[in-house]
Amino acid sequence: MDLLKQLFSSKTSAKDMASDRLKLILIHDRANLSPDLLENIKTDILKCISKYVEIDDGEVDVKMANKDEIPDGSPALIASIPIKRIK
């Protein structure tokens, strides 16, 4: 979520925003995941989880982690999905 906030925050400089966008593109390329595929994965995960819990859709964040976020440096899918209540 922090990366998305940085990308769309007016407090972020153009240089920082461009750098963050490039990092996001590189992460997707290294993991061989297109943005469309990542969005499809996110949709499927939310559809499955929604059977069991009520989700705060506005705060969902699904992203590919970069090597700085993962100890072994391999790509990883990270999902932050706020749950309102258990069904």
FENURTA-V426763 format. One record per pair of residues at least 4 apart in sequence whose ideal C-beta (glycine too) atoms are under 6 Angstrom apart, sorted by the first residue. I is the first residue (numbers start at 0). J is the second residue. If there is no record, write none. Layout:
BEGIN
I;J
I;J
END
This chain:
BEGIN
0;60
2;19
4;8
5;11
5;19
6;19
11;15
11;16
26;63
26;65
27;32
30;63
30;74
32;36
32;37
41;61
45;49
48;52
49;54
51;86
52;82
52;85
53;83
53;84
54;80
55;81
55;83
58;81
59;80
60;79
61;78
62;77
63;74
64;68
64;69
64;75
64;77
66;72
69;75
END
